[in-house]
Amino acid sequence: MTITAPEMTESDHTNHPTIRQSITARSVDQQDNSIILPQAFAIAVPDTAEADNVISIAAPQATMIARHASGRPWLMVRMPQAYVTASTAPGTRIVAVGTCSASVEDLNRIARRGASLSDTAAEVMRFDGSFTVYALRDATILACGPAMQTHRVFHARIFGTTIVSDRADTLAALGRLPLDTAAVARSLLGSQPNFDDAQQPMWKGITPVYGGHCLTVDASASTSTYAWWRRPSPRLSRSEGAALLRERLQAAVAARSQQHRDLACDLSGGLDSTPVCYYASTAPQGVTAITFYSDDPGGREDLRWAEIAAQAMPRVRHEALWLGDAPSFYEGIGEMDIPVDEPTQVPLTAPRILYALDRDRDQGITMHLHGAGGDHLFRGVPAWDHSIARRHPILGWNRARAEAAAMKQSSLTALRRLIDRRSYSRWLKDMAYESVRPSAEAFSLSASDWYTPPRIPAWITQEAREELIVSMVASAEHAKPLSPDRGEHFDLASILDASRVTRGMSQIGLHKGIGYESPLMDDHVVEAVLSVAYTDRDSPIEWKPLMKAAMRGILPDEYLLRTTKVGGSPQAVRGYAQNFSAVKDLLDESSLMDLGIIDRHVLEESIRPSETSMPPTLISQLINTALFLRNVPSVTTAS
């Protein structure tokens, strides 16, 4: 059950105005306020007079309002009805925003217990899905997002008080906060290996709440944070982990099917979206499964595997869509005007995402599932060998030597990387200085890497390049890893990077009024995967063995024997060449070229398309940032 009217306070259970009446029944388009907020947001404010300015802006644009005992709003949400579930029992107020398997009665039961806010949050976070918990007790507000950051929490001092939101751009708009050009410059790197830097918003004055932490705001608008999540130890065998993964993935998909009458799901034929699609097909309403195919060599291979897998799905409507009818890679990026609160990987996929979402909307579909993040969950990284060697030296050495041989590297090189003892901070400093290598230079990850090394693109000006290096070295001084174990840090940082992509994709979907989500990135699904020992989670001789083990006996044996994967390189080459003028126009239209960090001459020489080669290295980061800047309603820069 969900709510569409304001939550009642204890003193006004009767004759309470509806949400439409309480905001004078005017539409967003009719309001005279110049600040237009995103199509989906959640904003929490303390019970202070200083919050009234924010309330006057946000309340008319909200679709749900929950109130303090005083009558002043404490939570304002703009979201489709299915995404808001709120308790109605007296006492602690609890609102889950997003996909959550908890019912109103579940939340009421938790609220009646009168537990502390921290215990309340921990209990709600045990439910399945991807959501943010907001709670109110004795004028203190709690905000808590998923550990995997598929939703995030931020706060800022605006109009003299603390304002909380799930989107950084919402706070930036409310406070007219200046853009942080240092954060913009970092977004152009091939990677941001310093986790603290990668977490920072694109505006000054906004503080992020890290995944696995909760924020509280008391009656005086003072804030505090505490950790609620711990990474599980990787102790399960493959068979044990497969059983747990199966259970958690089924529950994650069920959380969506419970909230939405009509579902769609990607069915690429791979080992990420296909299991998701299977569990969607077990819902009473079934699922519309969508497979794209092309006329490129191997372009129909995914379709063949998807058709084999679909035979095992109980209730599926399978639609095969020819890519010739969909936008090509990079096509339509000039019209891609949906604001997101950080640069997200949309240049290649956004036009096709929007194409699919428009089809969904025409068919009345309100939730579209996909399998993004599967590669980060089910494929190993060299840093695992570094961790394995600490506990099992011979096994770690054999793995590292085999991988070095495959990369045509010497055993001595493998050994040197395996015994690397550099701290996270020292490694970050070394990588900052090495980032000046030409961005196109080929490199491969090794067991000594804490994360993917950064690369400064050739088109960054010399001054900006030097400032970036100084900044990276300075921030590395006090950097702390997500785990003292190199493999565990790389593992979790990589998964959080995937979650960042799925969060951006979700923002695009919600702009269209459609959920666009990857159940694989839900906390409890990720926890199941992280619980499996490295050596059982992945294998150098088998493709995603953990997921195969989880789906054995469910999907056809023939399907589980697939060893190939079709890439989109030919489409990317063609799309970039065909739409290069649109790429250039986008770069010219965005404010990116006005920030003094791009050498226009070098850029023009570096990004010319080729009829046979992939688009230039790091072009995606450039386009991501240009799109972000162009679509921000108003940009004020600050050094």
C-alpha positions in Angstrom: 0.0 0.0 0.0 1.3 3.5 -0.8 0.0 7.0 0.0 -0.6 10.0 -2.2 -1.8 12.4 0.5 0.2 14.0 3.3 1.0 11.9 6.4 -1.2 12.9 9.3 0.1 14.2 12.6 -1.3 12.9 15.8 -3.4 16.1 16.3 -5.1 16.3 13.0 -6.5 12.9 12.0 -9.8 14.5 11.0 -10.6 17.1 8.4 -7.1 17.2 7.2 -6.7 18.9 3.8 -5.6 16.8 0.8 -2.2 17.3 -0.7 -3.8 19.3 -3.6 -5.6 21.6 -1.2 -2.6 22.0 1.1 -0.5 23.4 -1.7 -3.3 25.6 -3.1 -3.9 23.2 -6.0 -1.6 24.9 -8.5 0.5 22.9 -11.0 4.2 23.1 -11.2 4.0 24.8 -14.5 1.7 27.5 -13.1 3.9 28.4 -10.1 5.6 31.7 -10.1 8.8 30.5 -8.5 11.8 30.4 -10.8 13.4 27.3 -9.3 12.1 24.2 -11.0 13.2 20.9 -9.3 13.8 17.5 -11.0 10.9 15.3 -12.0 11.7 13.0 -9.0 13.1 14.1 -5.7 12.8 13.7 -1.9 13.6 16.7 0.4 13.6 16.5 4.3 13.7 19.7 6.4 13.8 20.4 10.2 10.9 22.0 12.0 12.5 25.5 11.9 11.3 28.8 10.5 14.4 28.9 8.3 13.1 25.9 6.4 10.0 27.8 5.2 11.8 29.3 2.2 12.7 25.8 0.9 9.2 24.6 1.7 7.7 27.4 -0.3 9.7 26.2 -3.3 9.4 22.4 -2.9 5.9 21.9 -1.5 4.1 23.1 -4.7 6.2 20.7 -6.8 5.7 17.7 -4.4 3.2 14.8 -4.9 3.4 13.7 -1.2 4.1 15.7 2.0 4.6 14.4 5.5 4.3 16.8 8.4 5.9 17.7 11.7 3.5 17.9 14.7 3.5 21.6 14.1 2.0 21.2 10.7 5.2 22.2 8.9 6.3 19.7 6.3 9.3 17.5 7.2 9.4 15.4 4.0 8.4 16.5 0.5 8.5 13.9 -2.3 7.9 14.1 -6.0 7.7 10.5 -7.2 5.2 8.1 -8.9 2.7 6.8 -6.4 4.2 3.2 -6.3 7.5 4.5 -5.0 6.2 5.9 -1.7 5.3 3.7 1.3 4.6 5.4 4.6 3.6 4.3 8.1 0.3 5.6 9.4 0.7 4.5 13.1 1.3 7.1 15.8 4.8 7.5 17.0 7.9 7.2 14.8 7.1 8.3 11.2 8.6 6.1 8.6 8.6 6.7 4.8 10.4 4.4 2.3 11.0 6.1 -1.1 11.9 3.8 -4.0 11.3 0.1 -4.6 10.6 -1.5 -1.2 9.0 -4.8 -0.3 7.7 -3.4 3.0 4.0 -2.8 3.2 2.3 0.0 5.2 1.5 -2.6 8.0 5.2 -3.6 8.0 6.2 -0.1 8.6 3.5 0.4 11.2 4.7 -2.6 13.1 8.2 -1.2 13.2 6.9 2.3 14.2 4.9 0.9 17.1 7.9 -0.7 18.7 9.2 2.8 19.5 12.8 1.7 18.9 15.6 4.2 18.4 15.9 5.8 15.0 19.1 3.8 14.3 17.3 0.5 15.1 14.3 1.6 13.1 16.5 2.2 10.0 18.3 -1.1 10.4 15.0 -3.0 10.5 13.6 -1.3 7.5 16.8 -1.8 5.5 16.3 -5.5 5.8 13.5 -5.4 3.3 14.2 -6.1 -0.3 14.5 -3.6 -3.1 16.3 -0.3 -3.6 15.0 2.6 -1.6 15.8 5.4 0.9 14.4 5.4 4.4 13.3 8.7 6.0 12.1 8.7 9.6 11.0 11.3 12.1 10.9 10.9 15.9 10.8 13.7 18.5 11.7 16.3 15.8 14.8 14.4 14.8 15.0 13.3 11.1 16.8 10.3 9.8 17.8 9.7 6.2 19.4 6.4 5.1 20.1 5.1 1.6 21.2 1.7 0.4 24.8 0.6 1.1 25.3 0.2 -2.7 24.3 3.8 -3.3 21.6 3.1 -6.0 20.0 5.9 -4.1 22.1 8.5 -2.2 21.6 11.1 0.6 23.1 14.6 0.6 22.7 17.6 2.9 23.6 21.3 2.7 23.1 24.5 4.7 20.5 26.5 2.8 18.7 29.6 4.1 20.5 29.1 7.4 19.3 25.5 8.1 20.1 21.9 7.1 18.3 20.6 4.1 18.5 16.9 3.1 17.8 15.4 -0.4 18.4 12.3 -2.4 19.8 14.4 -5.3 22.7 16.9 -5.3 21.2 19.0 -8.1 18.1 19.5 -6.0 20.1 21.1 -3.2 22.2 23.0 -5.7 19.0 24.5 -7.2 17.5 25.3 -3.8 20.6 27.0 -2.6 21.8 28.4 -5.9 25.1 26.7 -5.1 28.2 27.2 -7.2 29.6 24.5 -9.4 32.9 22.9 -8.3 35.2 23.1 -11.3 37.7 20.8 -9.6 35.0 18.1 -9.5 34.2 18.8 -13.1 37.8 18.3 -14.1 38.0 15.0 -12.2 35.0 13.8 -14.0 37.0 13.9 -17.3 39.6 11.4 -16.0 39.5 7.8 -17.2 38.9 6.8 -13.5 38.7 8.3 -10.1 40.5 5.8 -7.9 40.4 7.9 -4.8 37.0 6.8 -3.4 36.6 10.1 -1.4 37.0 12.2 -4.5 34.6 10.0 -6.5 31.9 10.6 -3.8 32.0 14.3 -3.9 29.1 16.2 -5.6 29.6 18.5 -8.5 28.7 21.6 -6.5 30.4 23.3 -3.5 28.6 23.4 -0.2 27.0 19.9 -0.5 28.0 17.1 1.9 27.5 13.5 0.7 26.5 10.7 3.1 28.5 7.6 2.1 26.8 4.3 1.3 26.2 2.2 4.5 25.8 5.3 6.6 22.8 7.1 8.1 22.3 10.8 8.6 20.4 12.4 11.5 19.2 16.0 11.7 18.1 17.1 15.2 15.6 19.8 16.2 18.4 22.4 16.1 19.4 21.3 12.5 22.7 19.8 13.7 23.8 16.7 11.8 25.5 13.5 12.6 26.3 10.3 10.7 26.8 6.7 11.7 27.6 3.4 9.9 25.0 0.7 9.7 26.4 -1.7 7.1 29.3 -4.1 7.0 30.6 -6.1 4.1 30.0 -9.8 4.7 33.0 -12.1 4.9 33.6 -14.1 1.7 33.3 -17.6 3.3 30.6 -19.4 1.3 31.3 -22.1 -1.2 30.0 -21.7 -4.8 27.0 -24.0 -4.1 26.1 -22.2 -0.9 26.5 -18.8 -2.5 24.5 -19.9 -5.6 21.6 -20.9 -3.3 21.7 -17.5 -1.5 22.1 -15.5 -4.7 19.0 -17.3 -6.2 17.0 -16.5 -3.1 18.0 -12.8 -3.0 17.6 -12.2 -6.7 14.1 -13.7 -6.7 13.1 -11.5 -3.8 14.6 -8.4 -5.4 12.6 -8.9 -8.6 9.5 -9.7 -6.6 9.8 -6.3 -4.8 9.3 -4.7 -8.3 6.5 -7.0 -9.4 4.6 -6.4 -6.2 4.6 -2.6 -6.8 4.0 -2.6 -10.5 1.2 -4.1 -12.6 3.1 -4.2 -15.9 6.8 -5.1 -16.2 9.4 -5.1 -19.0 12.9 -6.5 -18.8 15.9 -6.6 -21.1 16.6 -10.1 -22.3 20.1 -9.8 -23.9 20.8 -13.5 -23.8 23.7 -12.8 -21.3 24.1 -14.0 -17.8 23.0 -10.7 -16.2 19.6 -9.7 -17.6 18.5 -13.2 -18.4 18.2 -14.4 -14.8 16.5 -11.1 -13.9 14.0 -11.7 -16.7 13.4 -15.2 -15.6 12.3 -14.2 -12.2 10.2 -11.4 -13.6 8.4 -14.0 -15.7 7.4 -15.8 -12.6 5.2 -12.9 -11.4 1.5 -13.3 -11.9 1.4 -10.5 -14.5 4.4 -11.9 -16.4 6.9 -9.8 -18.2 7.5 -8.2 -21.6 11.0 -9.3 -22.6 12.9 -7.2 -25.0 15.9 -8.3 -27.1 17.7 -6.1 -29.6 19.5 -7.6 -32.6 21.4 -6.2 -35.6 22.6 -7.3 -39.0 26.3 -7.0 -37.9 28.4 -10.2 -37.8 27.1 -12.1 -34.7 24.3 -9.5 -34.3 21.6 -12.2 -34.1 23.6 -14.4 -31.7 22.1 -12.7 -28.6 18.7 -13.2 -30.0 19.3 -16.9 -30.5 20.4 -17.4 -26.9 17.5 -15.2 -25.6 15.0 -17.4 -27.5 16.6 -20.5 -25.9 16.4 -19.0 -22.4 12.8 -17.7 -22.9 11.6 -21.3 -23.4 12.1 -21.8 -19.6 10.2 -18.7 -18.6 6.7 -19.2 -17.3 4.9 -16.0 -18.4 6.9 -14.1 -21.0 6.0 -12.0 -24.0 9.2 -11.9 -26.0 9.7 -8.9 -28.4 12.7 -8.9 -30.8 13.6 -5.4 -31.9 15.8 -4.6 -34.9 18.4 -2.0 -34.0 17.9 -0.4 -37.4 14.6 1.0 -36.0 16.3 2.3 -32.8 18.7 5.3 -32.5 22.3 4.4 -33.3 25.1 5.0 -30.9 25.5 8.7 -30.1 22.4 9.5 -32.1 20.1 11.9 -30.4 22.5 13.1 -27.7 21.9 16.7 -28.9 18.2 16.2 -27.8 19.1 14.4 -24.5 17.9 17.1 -22.1 17.2 15.1 -19.0 19.1 16.6 -16.0 21.1 14.2 -13.8 23.0 15.2 -10.6 26.4 13.9 -11.8 28.0 12.9 -15.1 26.7 9.4 -16.0 27.5 7.0 -18.7 24.8 7.9 -21.2 26.3 8.8 -24.6 26.1 5.3 -26.0 23.0 4.1 -24.3 20.7 7.0 -23.4 19.0 7.3 -26.8 18.2 3.6 -26.8 17.1 3.7 -23.2 14.7 6.5 -24.0 13.5 4.6 -27.1 12.7 1.6 -25.0 11.1 3.7 -22.2 8.9 5.5 -24.7 7.7 2.1 -26.0 7.1 1.1 -22.4 5.0 4.1 -21.7 2.9 3.5 -24.8 2.2 0.0 -23.5 1.4 1.1 -19.9 4.6 -0.4 -18.5 5.8 1.4 -15.3 8.9 -0.7 -14.4 11.7 -1.8 -16.8 14.4 -4.1 -15.4 17.9 -4.6 -16.7 21.1 -6.4 -15.7 23.6 -3.5 -15.4 26.3 -4.3 -12.9 26.6 -8.0 -13.5 30.1 -7.7 -14.9 31.2 -6.0 -11.7 29.6 -8.7 -9.6 30.4 -11.9 -11.3 33.9 -11.3 -12.9 37.1 -11.3 -10.9 39.8 -8.7 -10.9 43.6 -9.1 -10.6 43.6 -7.5 -7.1 41.9 -10.7 -5.9 45.2 -12.5 -6.5 46.9 -10.1 -4.2 44.4 -11.0 -1.4 44.4 -14.7 -2.1 48.2 -14.7 -1.9 48.1 -13.4 1.6 46.1 -16.4 2.7 47.1 -19.1 0.2 50.5 -18.1 -1.3 50.8 -21.0 -3.8 47.2 -20.6 -5.1 47.7 -16.8 -5.5 51.0 -17.2 -7.2 49.6 -19.8 -9.7 46.7 -17.5 -10.6 48.9 -14.4 -11.0 51.4 -16.3 -13.1 48.7 -17.7 -15.4 47.2 -14.2 -15.9 50.7 -12.8 -16.6 51.3 -15.4 -19.2 48.0 -14.6 -20.9 49.1 -11.0 -21.1 52.5 -12.0 -22.3 54.2 -10.6 -19.2 57.1 -12.2 -17.3 56.7 -14.2 -14.1 59.1 -11.8 -12.5 56.6 -8.9 -13.2 53.8 -11.0 -11.8 55.8 -11.7 -8.6 56.8 -8.1 -8.2 53.1 -7.0 -8.4 52.0 -9.8 -6.0 54.4 -8.7 -3.3 53.6 -5.0 -3.7 53.1 -3.5 -0.2 52.2 0.0 -1.0 49.5 1.6 1.1 46.3 2.9 -0.6 47.6 6.5 0.0 51.0 5.8 -1.5 49.5 4.0 -4.5 47.2 6.9 -5.2 50.1 9.4 -5.1 52.1 7.2 -7.5 49.1 6.9 -9.9 48.6 10.7 -9.8 52.1 11.2 -11.2 51.7 8.4 -13.7 48.3 9.8 -15.0 50.1 12.1 -17.3 50.8 9.2 -19.7 49.1 9.6 -23.0 45.4 8.6 -22.5 45.5 6.2 -25.5 48.4 4.2 -24.1 47.4 0.7 -23.5 47.6 -0.6 -20.0 46.2 -3.6 -18.1 45.1 -3.9 -14.5 47.5 -5.9 -12.2 47.4 -7.4 -8.8 49.2 -4.3 -7.4 46.4 -1.9 -8.3 44.0 -0.8 -5.6 41.7 0.4 -8.4 41.7 1.4 -12.1 44.5 3.9 -12.5 43.5 7.4 -13.6 44.4 8.8 -17.1 44.4 12.5 -17.8 43.1 13.0 -21.4 45.3 14.8 -23.9 42.8 17.6 -24.3 43.2 18.9 -20.7 45.2 22.1 -20.6 48.6 22.1 -19.1 47.5 24.3 -16.2 44.5 22.2 -15.5 46.7 19.0 -15.8 49.1 20.3 -13.2 46.3 21.4 -10.9 44.7 17.9 -11.2 47.9 16.2 -10.2 48.5 18.5 -7.2 44.9 17.9 -6.2 45.1 14.1 -6.5 48.3 14.0 -4.5 46.9 16.2 -1.8 43.7 14.3 -1.4 45.6 11.0 -1.4 47.4 12.1 1.8 44.5 11.2 4.1 42.6 8.8 1.8 41.3 5.6 3.4 40.4 2.5 1.5 37.1 0.7 1.8 39.0 -2.2 3.3 42.7 -2.7 4.2 42.5 -5.8 2.0 43.4 -4.7 -1.6 41.0 -7.2 -3.3 38.1 -6.3 -1.0 38.6 -2.6 -1.7 38.8 -2.9 -5.4 35.8 -5.3 -5.4 33.5 -2.9 -3.5 34.7 0.2 -5.2 34.0 -1.4 -8.6 30.5 -2.4 -7.5 29.8 1.1 -6.2 31.0 2.5 -9.5 28.5 0.2 -11.3 25.8 1.4 -8.9 26.6 5.0 -9.8 25.8 4.1 -13.4 22.5 2.4 -12.5 21.6 5.4 -10.3 22.0 7.7 -13.3 20.0 5.4 -15.5 17.3 5.4 -12.8 17.2 9.2 -12.9 16.6 9.1 -16.6 13.8 6.6 -16.2 12.0 8.5 -13.4 12.1 11.6 -15.6 9.8 9.6 -17.9 7.8 8.3 -15.0 9.1 4.8 -15.4 11.3 2.8 -13.0 14.5 1.7 -14.8 16.3 -0.5 -12.3 18.8 -3.3 -12.0 17.9 -5.7 -9.2 21.4 -7.1 -9.3 22.6 -3.9 -7.6 20.2 -4.2 -4.6 22.1 -4.5 -1.3 20.9 -8.0 -0.5 21.8 -9.4 -3.9 25.3 -7.8 -3.7 25.7 -9.2 -0.1 24.9 -12.7 -1.4 27.7 -12.4 -4.0 30.2 -10.8 -1.6 29.6 -13.7 0.8 31.2 -16.1 -1.7 35.0 -16.9 -1.6 36.9 -15.4 -4.4 38.1 -18.7 -5.8 34.5 -19.9 -6.0 32.9 -16.6 -7.2 34.8 -16.5 -10.5 37.2 -18.7 -12.5 39.7 -18.0 -15.3 38.3 -20.9 -17.3 34.6 -20.4 -16.9 32.3 -17.4 -17.7 30.5 -16.2 -14.5 30.3 -19.6 -12.8 28.5 -18.3 -9.7 25.5 -17.1 -11.7 25.5 -20.3 -13.8 25.4 -22.3 -10.6 22.6 -20.2 -9.3 20.5 -20.8 -12.4 21.3 -24.4 -13.0 18.1 -26.5 -13.2 16.1 -23.3 -13.8 17.4 -22.0 -17.2 18.1 -24.6 -20.0 21.3 -26.5 -19.8 22.0 -25.6 -23.4 21.8 -21.9 -22.5 24.1 -22.2 -19.5 26.8 -23.7 -21.8 27.2 -20.3 -23.6 30.7 -19.1 -23.7 30.6 -16.2 -26.1 29.6 -12.6 -25.7 28.7 -10.2 -28.5 30.1 -6.7 -28.3 28.8 -3.5 -29.9 32.1 -2.2 -31.4 30.9 -2.0 -35.0 27.8 0.0 -33.9 30.0 2.3 -31.8 32.3 3.0 -34.7 29.5 3.7 -37.1 27.5 5.7 -34.6 30.3 8.0 -33.7 31.2 8.7 -37.3 27.6 9.3 -38.3 26.8 11.6 -35.3 30.2 13.4 -35.0 28.7 16.7 -35.9 26.2 16.3 -33.0 29.0 15.5 -30.6 30.9 18.7 -31.7 27.7 20.8 -31.3 27.1 19.4 -27.8 30.7 20.3 -26.7 30.2 23.8 -28.1 26.8 24.3 -26.5 27.8 23.1 -23.0 29.7 25.4 -20.6 32.5 22.9 -20.5 34.5 24.8 -23.1 34.3 28.0 -21.0 35.8 26.6 -17.8 39.5 26.9 -18.9 40.3 23.2 -18.6 40.0 22.1 -22.2 42.5 22.8 -25.0 40.2 23.3 -27.9 42.9 22.8 -30.6 44.2 19.5 -29.0 40.6 18.4 -28.6 39.7 18.9 -32.2 42.7 17.0 -33.3 42.1 14.1 -30.9 38.4 13.3 -31.3 38.1 13.0 -35.1 36.2 9.8 -36.0 37.7 6.8 -37.9 35.8 4.5 -40.1 37.6 1.5 -38.7 38.6 2.3 -35.1 36.7 2.7 -31.9 35.9 6.3 -30.8 38.8 8.1 -29.0 39.8 7.0 -25.5 38.0 8.9 -22.8 35.5 10.5 -25.2 32.7 9.1 -23.1 33.8 11.0 -20.0 34.0 14.2 -22.1 30.5 13.8 -23.5 29.1 12.7 -20.1 30.3 15.9 -18.5 29.2 18.1 -21.4 25.7 16.7 -21.2 25.6 17.1 -17.4 26.7 20.8 -17.7 24.4 21.6 -20.5 21.3 20.2 -18.7 21.9 21.8 -15.4 19.2 24.5 -15.2 21.6 27.2 -14.1 25.4 27.0 -13.6 27.4 29.2 -11.4 31.1 28.4 -11.4 33.6 28.6 -8.5 37.2 27.7 -8.5 
